[in-house]
Amino acid sequence: MAHRGRLIAVLAITAAVLVVEVVGAWLTGSLALLADAGHMFTDVAGILLAVLAVTFAARPATPKRTLGYYRLEILAAVVNAVLLFGVAIYILVEAWQRWQSEPEVEGGLMLVFALIGLVANLAGLLILRSGSKESLNVRGAYLEVLGDLLGSAAVIVAAVVIATTGWVRADVVASVAVALMILPRTWSLLREAVDVLLEATPKDVDLDAVRAHILELDGVVDAHDLHAWTVTSGIPVLSVHVVVDDGMLDAGRSAQLLDRLGECLAG
């Protein structure tokens, strides 16, 4: 719930800009503005999912769901990525169709709407910046807003080119640039979320080093069935079967060893 307020604030800003850019695309005939509005639409849906995920993740665990609803955050991140892929493909197809002709685009008015989007996206980035380092879900929303910021910048450049030179295909070029900016960040988000769902070893954990560290403790004979995975952002989990020598079978000594194991693994 720590990031819920930030997500709701960005959701409100993004929804407002979505409406503004749809109106702008209709008035100016700009595909680049429409592409940016499409990206905004997926952001609204994605951030809404993120808000719902954070809300449900705060619900307590139950006997049937012993880890609660933490994984909803990761599922929301996957849905965000899929939506973004769909938007990028749509933009590329529409851009190809528009390249075959020269639609009328009002560069001056297009610039005004693009500047509004740029300012709103800057505000959203500032709101989400700190939370993006702590939560994969917030990071997904942050990347979406960052993509919108870059998209707005591309639309601004295209609007200036159209207004000064009359080359309306700059609008198509800008829309393609928006689509190409979406794809790599979306792939990175999807890959990381899928790794969590597949319970892959966290990328900052070296299991060989962990195993060696366990075996260094006095009284430890062997360690096997070592697994590390992530429940959700910021919640890594590790399990291992540690074999101890006969001298550690005393309840007091085994409890001390368990404490030392916990201390070393916490690091």
Disulfide bonds with the S-S distance in Angstrom:
none
